[in-house]
Amino acid sequence: MRNHTKLRAFELADEVAILIYQITSRFPKEELFGLTSQIRRAAVSVPSNIVEGCARDSKADYLRFLNIAFGSLRELHYQVNLSYRLKFLSVQDSSLIESKIIEAEKVLNGLICSLRDVS
């Protein structure tokens, strides 16, 4: 079993999830069951799938969960961009979370690629 707390990808995903909760707390109340909920679910899905993948015995399962995490991260990236265009996010908040998401995408993608390259 792998230790997820030692992965930079997990650390970044966890930071993104916390930032998302802080930022979406200022979204319009009528979005609570709409975009706010959707964004929060995607944000929590990323570190959750990394943790679940680390708990799996096989490399194939580990990679599958990392790929699911990556997909959730890309989904989140779109939702943050949409939130900005809907004016739910300030320029400052959008820049902050977007840069963290991009960093998380690069690190998680690097981890996935390194695992695929190892026979």
ZAFIZA-252667 format. One record per atom (N, C-alpha, C, O): z, y, x. Coordinates in steps of 0.05 Angstrom, whole numbers, padded with zeros to 5 digits, always signed. Each point is the difference from the previous one (the first is absolute). Layout:
% ZAFIZA-252667
ZYX
...
This chain:
% ZAFIZA-252667
+00000-00024+00017
+00000+00024-00017
+00000+00025+00018
+00014+00001+00020
-00030+00018-00028
-00003+00025+00016
+00021+00021-00010
+00008-00001-00023
-00001+00019+00040
+00019+00021-00007
-00015+00026-00006
-00010+00013+00018
+00008-00007-00043
-00016+00024-00009
+00011+00026+00011
-00015+00019+00004
+00041-00018+00002
+00012+00025+00009
-00009+00007+00028
+00004+00023+00009
-00016-00041+00005
-00010+00005+00027
-00029+00010+00000
-00011+00006+00022
-00001-00005-00045
-00028+00008-00002
-00003+00030-00005
+00013+00011-00019
-00029+00003+00035
-00005+00028-00004
-00014+00004-00027
+00005+00020-00014
-00022-00039+00006
-00013+00002-00026
+00020+00001-00023
-00004+00015-00019
+00025-00031+00021
+00020+00000-00021
+00015+00027+00001
+00005+00012-00022
+00003-00002+00045
+00014+00025+00002
-00015+00023-00013
+00011+00015-00016
-00037-00014+00022
-00017+00021-00012
-00003-00003-00030
+00001+00019-00015
-00005-00044+00006
-00002-00005-00029
+00025+00008-00015
-00001+00011-00022
+00024-00017+00035
+00026+00007-00012
+00002+00031-00002
+00010+00011-00020
-00018+00003+00041
+00001+00029+00001
-00018+00012-00022
+00008+00019-00014
-00031-00031+00011
-00019+00009-00021
+00012-00004-00028
-00001+00018-00016
+00014-00041+00011
+00012-00005-00026
+00022+00021-00006
+00001+00010-00022
+00015-00004+00042
+00022+00019-00005
-00012+00028-00005
+00009+00014-00018
-00029-00006+00034
-00013+00026-00004
-00013+00002-00028
+00002+00020-00013
-00014-00042+00004
-00014+00000-00026
+00021+00004-00022
-00005+00016-00019
+00028-00029+00021
+00020+00004-00021
+00010+00029+00000
+00005+00011-00021
-00001+00000+00045
+00009+00028+00001
-00020+00019-00011
+00006+00018-00016
-00031-00022+00023
-00021+00018-00009
-00007-00003-00029
-00003+00020-00014
+00002-00044+00004
-00006-00004-00029
+00022+00007-00018
-00004+00003-00024
+00028+00002+00034
+00022+00009-00017
-00006+00028-00011
+00013+00008-00019
-00032+00006+00031
-00007+00027-00009
-00026+00000-00017
-00010+00021-00007
-00001-00045+00002
-00024-00001-00017
+00007+00007-00029
+00024-00001-00008
-00044+00009-00008
+00006+00007-00028
+00013-00024-00014
-00008-00023+00004
+00027+00028-00021
+00014-00021-00015
-00018-00017-00017
+00005-00024-00004
-00027+00036-00006
-00018-00015-00017
-00016-00021+00016
-00013-00017-00011
+00014+00018+00038
-00013-00019+00017
+00019-00023+00008
-00008-00018+00015
+00032+00018-00024
+00020-00020+00008
-00010-00028-00004
+00004-00017+00017
-00017+00011-00039
-00011-00027-00006
-00029-00002+00007
-00013-00021-00007
+00002+00041+00019
-00029+00000+00008
-00002-00001+00030
+00007-00020+00012
-00017+00041-00001
-00005+00001+00029
+00025-00003+00017
-00001-00013+00021
+00023+00024-00030
+00025-00002+00016
+00007-00030+00003
+00006-00009+00022
-00006-00005-00044
+00007-00029+00001
-00020-00015+00017
+00008-00018+00015
-00034+00024-00018
-00021-00015+00014
+00003+00005+00031
-00002-00019+00015
+00007+00044-00008
+00003+00007+00029
+00025-00014+00011
-00002-00011+00022
+00023+00012-00036
+00025-00013+00010
-00003-00030+00003
+00009-00012+00019
-00023-00001-00038
-00004-00029+00002
-00017-00007+00024
+00006-00019+00015
-00027+00035-00010
-00017-00005+00023
+00015+00004+00026
-00002-00015+00019
+00019+00036-00018
+00015+00007+00024
+00021-00022+00006
+00003-00007+00023
+00010-00004-00043
+00020-00021+00004
-00014-00027+00006
+00011-00016+00014
-00035+00013-00023
-00015-00025+00005
-00006-00004+00029
+00000-00023+00010
-00004+00045+00005
-00008-00003+00028
+00022-00013+00017
-00004-00021+00011
+00028+00033-00010
+00021-00013+00016
+00009-00027-00012
+00007-00018+00015
-00008+00016-00041
+00008-00025-00013
-00018-00023+00009
+00010-00022+00005
-00036+00027-00004
-00019-00021+00008
+00002-00007+00029
-00004-00022+00009
+00011+00042+00008
+00005-00005+00028
+00024-00018+00003
-00001-00020+00015
+00022+00026-00029
+00025-00017+00001
-00006-00028-00010
+00008-00019+00013
-00022+00017-00036
-00006-00027-00010
-00018-00016+00019
+00004-00024+00004
-00024+00037+00008
-00017-00013+00020
+00016-00010+00024
-00005-00022+00010
+00024+00038-00001
+00017-00008+00023
+00017-00025-00007
+00007-00015+00018
-00002+00011-00043
+00017-00023-00008
-00016-00026-00003
+00011-00021-00004
-00038+00023+00006
-00017-00023-00003
-00003-00015+00026
+00001+00012+00021
-00004-00038-00023
-00002-00017+00024
-00027+00001+00013
-00002+00000+00025
-00019+00001-00041
-00027-00002+00012
-00011+00027+00007
+00006+00020-00013
-00023-00020+00033
-00013+00025+00008
-00020+00009-00022
-00003+00024-00004
-00009-00043-00009
-00019+00007-00022
+00015+00015-00022
-00011+00020-00011
+00034-00030+00003
+00016+00013-00021
+00009+00028+00010
-00001+00020-00015
+00010-00019+00039
+00009+00026+00012
-00023+00020-00002
+00004+00023-00008
-00028-00031+00017
-00023+00018-00001
-00008+00008-00029
-00007+00023-00005
+00010-00042-00013
-00007+00006-00028
+00018+00022-00010
-00010+00018-00014
+00036-00020+00019
+00018+00021-00010
-00003+00026+00014
+00003+00022-00012
-00011-00023+00038
-00005+00025+00014
-00025+00014-00011
-00002+00024-00002
-00018-00040-00006
-00024+00011-00012
+00006+00011-00028
-00012+00021-00007
+00029-00033-00007
+00008+00011-00026
+00014+00027+00004
-00004+00019-00014
+00022-00018+00034
+00014+00025+00007
-00020+00022+00007
+00002+00023-00008
-00023-00031+00024
-00020+00020+00008
-00015+00010-00025
-00006+00024-00002
-00001-00042-00016
-00013+00008-00025
+00016+00020-00016
-00010+00019-00011
+00036-00025+00009
+00018+00018-00014
+00002+00028+00014
+00002+00020-00014
-00003-00021+00040
+00001+00025+00015
-00025+00017-00005
+00002+00024-00003
-00025-00037+00002
-00025+00014-00006
+00000+00011-00029
-00009+00022-00005
+00020-00038-00013
+00003+00009-00028
+00018+00025-00001
-00007+00020-00013
+00029-00021+00028
+00018+00023+00001
-00013+00025+00011
+00004+00022-00009
-00020-00026+00030
-00015+00022+00012
-00017+00015-00021
+00000+00024-00001
-00014-00040-00015
-00016+00012-00021
+00017+00015-00020
-00006+00023-00008
+00028-00035-00001
+00017+00011-00020
+00013+00026+00010
+00004+00019-00016
+00003-00017+00041
+00011+00025+00011
-00021+00021+00000
+00005+00023-00006
-00030-00030+00014
-00022+00019-00001
-00005+00010-00028
-00005+00024-00004
+00006-00042-00015
-00004+00007-00028
+00022+00019-00009
-00005+00020-00014
+00030-00026+00021
+00023+00017-00007
-00004+00028+00011
+00007+00020-00013
-00017-00018+00037
-00005+00027+00012
-00021+00015-00016
+00003+00023-00006
-00025-00037-00001
-00021+00013-00015
+00008+00008-00028
-00011+00019-00012
+00031-00034+00001
+00011+00007-00026
+00022+00022+00002
+00011+00008-00020
-00006+00000+00044
+00019+00021+00007
+00029-00008-00006
+00018+00016-00006
-00013-00043+00008
+00028-00010-00001
+00013+00002+00027
+00025-00001+00001
-00041+00003+00020
+00011+00002+00027
-00008+00026+00013
-00022+00010-00004
+00040+00001+00019
-00006+00024+00016
-00017-00008+00024
-00001-00023+00007
-00011+00042+00006
-00015-00005+00025
+00019-00012+00020
-00008-00019+00014
+00032+00030-00011
+00019-00010+00020
+00008-00029-00006
-00001-00017+00018
+00008+00011-00043
+00008-00028-00007
-00024-00019+00004
+00004-00022+00010
-00027+00031-00018
-00024-00017+00003
-00006-00006+00029
-00005-00023+00007
+00006+00043+00010
-00005-00004+00029
+00021-00019+00012
-00007-00017+00016
+00032+00021-00023
+00022-00016+00010
-00004-00030-00006
+00000-00017+00017
-00004+00012-00043
-00002-00028-00008
-00027-00012+00009
-00001-00024+00007
-00020+00039-00008
-00026-00010+00009
+00000-00008+00029
-00010-00021+00008
+00022+00037+00009
+00001-00007+00029
+00017-00025+00004
-00007-00016+00018
+00028+00013-00033
+00017-00024+00003
-00015-00025-00010
+00002-00021+00011
-00017+00024-00033
-00016-00022-00011
-00022-00008+00020
-00004-00024+00005
-00009+00043+00007
-00022-00006+00019
+00012-00015+00024
-00012-00019+00010
+00035+00028+00000
+00013-00013+00023
+00007-00029-00008
-00004-00018+00016
+00015+00014-00040
+00007-00027-00009
-00025-00017-00002
+00001-00024+00007
-00023+00035-00018
-00025-00015-00002
-00009-00010+00028
-00008-00023+00003
+00009+00041+00016
-00010-00007+00027
+00017-00022+00012
-00010-00019+00012
+00037+00022-00014
+00018-00020+00012
-00003-00027-00014
-00001-00021+00013
+00001+00021-00040
-00002-00025-00015
-00027-00013+00005
-00002-00024+00003
-00020+00040-00002
-00026-00011+00006
+00000-00012+00028
-00012-00021+00004
+00024+00034+00015
+00002-00011+00027
+00014-00026+00001
-00008-00019+00014
+00030+00017-00029
+00015-00026-00001
-00017-00022-00012
-00001-00022+00010
-00013+00029-00032
-00017-00020-00013
-00022-00009+00019
-00006-00024+00002
-00007+00043+00011
-00022-00007+00019
+00010-00017+00023
-00013-00019+00009
+00037+00025+00001
+00011-00015+00023
+00006-00029-00008
-00003-00018+00016
+00012+00015-00041
+00006-00028-00009
-00025-00016-00005
-00001-00024+00004
-00020+00038-00013
-00026-00014-00005
-00012-00009+00027
-00013-00021+00001
+00016+00037+00019
-00012-00006+00027
+00014-00022+00014
-00012-00013+00017
+00037+00007-00024
+00015-00021+00014
-00007-00027-00014
+00002-00002-00024
-00010-00017+00039
-00008-00026-00011
+00024-00017-00006
-00003-00022-00009
